[in-house]
Every structure is written in C-alpha cells, then in structure tokens.
Amino acid sequence: MFRYYICAVIVVLGSIIATAQTEMSVNIDSLTRVPQIKADSVPWRWLTRWGAGFSTTQLTNWTQGGQDVYSLDLGFYGSYDYADSIHSWDNDIHLRYGLVKQGTQNIQKSDDRIILSSRISRVTSNWYRYTGFADFRTQFVDGFNNSIYDSATGGPLRISSFFAPAFLTTAFGLDASVLPHVRVLIAPLASRSTWVLDDRLVESGRLDGRGVFGLGPGVSSRTNIGSVVNLKLDWEIATNVNLRTRFNGFMPFSSPKLWVVTVENAIVMKVNGWLNVSWLSDIFYDDRIPITRKDGSIGPATQFRNQLTFGINWTLEG
C-alpha cells in the first residue's frame, strides 16, 4: 500500500515540475536554503537567519466550547559556503524548537530538530556535477507519547531523547539540473547510520522484544549500505510565495524493497522583509520502525507532521 502512496507523491511532484517556470536553487539538506552562491572575487560567503513564531487562542465564556492554546516556535539557520569556477563547498546548520500548551495540559514540544549538513561538489558541465555529502540529524530534549501512561514514572511514556535517535547519511553521486529550478541527486553508493545512545530506551526495546527506531532488541546502533535518490524543487508559484519540496529515498542493499522515504514541503509567503507566513509538511516512512497506531496496534506506519507559523525573521549575511 505504501508503495502506491509513494508513486502518487512522485506523480504529483512530476506534475508540479512540469509547470514550474521560475529558476531557483536550494541546498539539498535545507528547505530554508538561499539561492546558490555564484563564484566571484570573494569565494567564501556566510549567512545567519533567526526566526520566532507565536500563536494564541483565548476563550472566555465561549458557548461553542474549546480550550485556550498557546504556541511558540524558534528557529535558527546558518551557512558558511565556498564557491569557485570548479568547486563548491556548502556547510549548513538548521535548528528548530517549538512548544505548545493547550488548556490545562502540560506544556509539550511541537518541534525539535538539529540538522548539520556538508556538501562538496566538482562542476563538470553546465547541468551536472559530482557531489559528496553528509547529513546528520538528532534532537535537543526528551520526547513523550502523551497518550500512553508510564507506570514506572507516573507520567507519559518517554520515546526519544538527545542522540536517541541520531541519523547520519553519507553519499557520493551525480547531482544534475533536470530543469532550471529542479535538481536530482543520484548516489549509487551511500550509507545510513542510526544511533540510540540512551540505555533506558535500548533496554525498553529489549524487554518488549521490538527494539527501538528500527534497531534490534538490545541494539544501540546500525549502519546500512545502499543508494540514495534526492529530488529538490524551489518554485515561486506567485509573487513572494515560494513552494519548496525535497524528496529523499534511501534503498538499503540488504532489503531493496523497503525504502526509507522522507518528503518535506514548505510554502513560504513573504509579507515584508521581516515577516512571513509558513506552512510546513513532513512525511516519513521506515518499514523497520514500529509505531503505536491510533487503534492500539503496533507496526510500520506513515508519519505526518504539519505546522502553520506566523514568523518574525532577522537575517545577516556577508
């Protein structure tokens, strides 16, 4: 079933690409990437962007019902890049953290990500280049499943923490410009490593016999060798409205039918130089990761995340 879903996603992306007309370019590991640096007299460039978003809903004597809601989202993006007529080297850091409080419930996090990436390329023609890249991802603080009660702690079940999990993807391949605004990276040789450096999570996975984050019971790390396919799109669908999409698929050689798939989408509507409205949508699937579904069953499932943010941004570059 999931394969049909992925096919549908690719068809939709293909239809979007076929109609897009604006030339843009974004880094393969960040949806907030600025247009690609051009080689000039100053080969090194840097950029930092801070952002904060806040939303609230307050109800008083509201007969239709509901609860007060407060949310805060903080973000930071930085890059330090080099480019000359032959080589380019892009280094990026992307940090986000969000909190939400609903009614009388405790404060919960709504976003938590640390992304470090580096990509080095050698230009061989106007439309393709050889590229090697590394992408590392983890989170800041503990994550909880608030729908499951943990009798040992008397609170919600803790399901993740810093470096649990952590993912590192490395690859070498051909980065091609299919259309002026679309790039595709095909890496026939790649690796994807997973770490869970929290003994409590590893032990809980050993006791229930399922393991955690696709690792075997009692196992804290694993590295798979395979291939990577990336597709990225940056399309100005209207004035000051950008659609940014990245599709990433990792095919392990040990089980080529069980791809790890990530689809990240962002629609960014720029109001002025410091204010924008963003809609973010993330989709993730890994057949090896057991999920507690809404019906209580456990097994692989497609993970979704959507977020609408009114943001204030501050950018410095040089």
N, C-alpha and C positions, 0 to 999 in steps of 0.2 A: 504493500500500500504506500509506503513511504517513497518508493522509487517513482510511483506515479505523481506524487506530490512534488518531488524534485524536478521531474520532467515539466510539470506545469509551471514551476517557478522559472525554469530556463526559457520556456516558450514566451512567458510574459516579458522577461528581460530582453529576449531577442526582438520582440515587437517594439519595445521602447527604444532599443538601439537603432532599429531601422528607421525611426522617425526623427531621432535627435539630430540637430544641426549645429550646435554650439561647440567650439573647440575648448575643452578644459582638460586638465590632468591633475590627478590626486595621487598621493602616496598609497601604495598597496596596503599598508598597515594602519591607516588612519582615515576616518571619514571626515575629519576636520582639516585635511591637508590643503595648504595653499597651492596655487598653480606652480608647476615645476620650475625650478630655478634655471635660468639660462646662463651659460658661461660668459663671463665678461672680465674686466680688469681686476675685479675683486672676487676670487673664486669661492671664498667662504661667506656664508650667509647664516644668520640666526633669526629666530622668531619665537616669541612667547605670547601666549594668549590665556588670560584668566577669565573665568565666567562664573556667574552666580544666577540661579533662578529660584523664584519663590512663588508659591500659590497658596491660597487660603479659601475656605468656605466656612462661614459662620452663620449659625441658625439660632434664632430666638423666637420662641412661641410659634414655630413653623408647623402648621397643621398637616402639611403633606409628609412630615417625617424626615428622617435623615440624621446625620451626625456632622459635627464640626470636623474639618480636615485642614491640616497644615503640612506643607511640604517645603523642603529646601534642597537644592541641588547645587553642588560646587564642582568646578572643573578647571583643569589646567592642561594646556598643550604647549610643548616646546619642541623646537627643531634646531639642529646645527648641521648644515649641509655644505658639501663641496661639489663644484662642477667645473670642468674644463671642456675642451673640444672633444675629448675622447672618453674621460672617466667622470663618474658621478658617485657621490657617497652621501646617503641620506641617513640621519640619525634622529629618532623621534622618541618623545615620552608623552604619554597620554594618561592623565589621572582624572578619575571622577568618583564622587561620593555623594550620596543622596539620603535624606531622612524624610520620613512621613509619620504623622501622628493622626489617628482617626478616632474621634470620640474619646472614650475613656481608656482605650487600649494603650499599651506601652509604645514608646517610640520605636519604629522599625526602620531598617535601611531599605531604600528603594533602588540604590545603585552603588556599586563598589567594584572598581576596576583599576588595575595597574598594568599598563601596556608599554613595553620597551621594544623598539624595533630598530634594525640597522639593515641597510641595503646598499650594495656596491654594484655598479654596472660598468660595462665597457661597450661603448657605442660602436657598432659595426656597419650600420646603414641608417637611412632616414626613418625606417619603420620598425627595426628590431634591434635588440641589444642583448648581450649575455649578462645575466644577473644572478648574484648570490645574495640571499637574505636570511636574517634570523629574527624571530618574533617571540617574545617572552610575555606571559600573562599570569597574573595572580590577583589577589585582593588584599584589602587593608585589615579588616576585622572579621570576627566570627559571623557566620550566617546561620539563621534558625528557620526551621519549619514550624510556624506558629499554629498549624492545625494538628500537630502531633505532640502529645504530652510526654515529657520525660520524667519517669517516676524517680530516677536517681537524683535529679537536680530540682525537681518540683516546678520546672518551667518548660518552655518549648524545647523541642529537640534541636540540638546543635548539629548542623550538617556540613559546615565548612569553616575554614579559618585562614589566616595568613600562610601562604605557601602550602595550602591544603584545600583545593588543588593548586598546582602551578603547571603551566604548559610551556614547552619550548619547541618551536618549529624551525627547522633549518632546511634550506633547499638551494639548488642550483639549476638554472634552466634558461629558457629563451623568453624574453619579455618583448611582446610585439604590439604595435599600434594597429589594431584592426581597422578602426575609424579614427578620425582626428580626436574624438572625445572618449574613445574606448581603448583600453589596454587589456591584453590577455597574457598571463604568465603560465607557461607550461614547464614544469620541473620534473623530469623523469626520475630524478634521484632526490629524495627528501627524507627527513626523519621527524618524528613527533614523539616527544618525551613527556611523561606525566609523573608528577611527584605529589605525594601526600605526606608531608613532614609533620604530622600530628599523630602521636601514638594513640591518643584516645579514639580518633576516627578509624585508624587502622585496626585497632582492637575490636571496635564495634562491628566493623566489616568482617572480621574473622569469626566473631561469635555468631553472627546471623548467617554466615556461610555465603554471603553475596559479594563481599568486598566493597570498596568504595571507588567511585569515579572510573569504573571500568577495569580496575585492578583486581587481581585475585584475592581471596581471603587471606589476610595477614601480610599482603604485599604492599610496599610503600612506594614503588617506582617501577616504571616500564618504559622502554623505548621501542617504537615501531619504525621500520624502514618501508618507504613506499614512494608514491608520486603525488604531486600537488598540482591542482589547476586553480588559478585565480582569475576572476573577471572583475574589472572595476569600471564604473561609469560615473561621469560627472556632467550633468545636463542642466542648463539653465532653461527650465520649462516656461518661465515667464520672467519679466523684469524683476530682479532681486529675489527670485525664487529658484533655488537650486535643488535638484534631486541627485543624491549621491548613493550609489549602490556598490557593494562588494560581495561577490560570491566566492567562497573558498571551499574546495573539496580536497580531502586527503584520502588516498586509496592505499591502505596497507597491503604490502605484498602477501602477507600471511593470510589475509581474508579479503580478496579484491572486491567482493560483492558488498562488503559492509563499510561503506564510506563514512567518514566523519565530515559533516556538512555544516557550514555556517553561512548565513545570509544576513547582511547588515544593511539597513536602509536608513536614510536621513533626508528629510525635506526641511530645508532651512530658508525661512522667509525673513529677509533683512528689512527692518523698519527704518533704521538710520545707522550712523557709524558706530553706535554703541549698544543698540537694542535689536534683538531678533527673536523670532518665534521658531522653535524647532520641534519636529515630530520624529522620534527615533523608534525603529522597529528592528528587533533582533530575533533571528530564528536559529536554533541549534539542534542537531541530532547526532547522537552516537549510539549505535545499537548495543554497545558494550556497557553503557551506564544504566543501571536500574533506577527507575523513577517510581515513587509512590503516587499513583494516579488519583484523580478525584474520587473514583469509585472504590478506592482502597486496595486495588490490585497493584502488583509490583512488576515492572518490566520496562523495556525501552519505550520512550515517548518523545515526541517532538516538543521542544521547549520554546516558548514565546515570551517576548518582553516588549512592551510598548510604553512610550513616555512622551508626553507633551510638555514643553518647557517654554516659559517666557524668560528670556535671558538678558543679562547685562554683561557686556564683554569689554575687555580692555586689552589692546594689542600693542606690543612693542617689537620692533624688528630692526635689523641692521646688517 
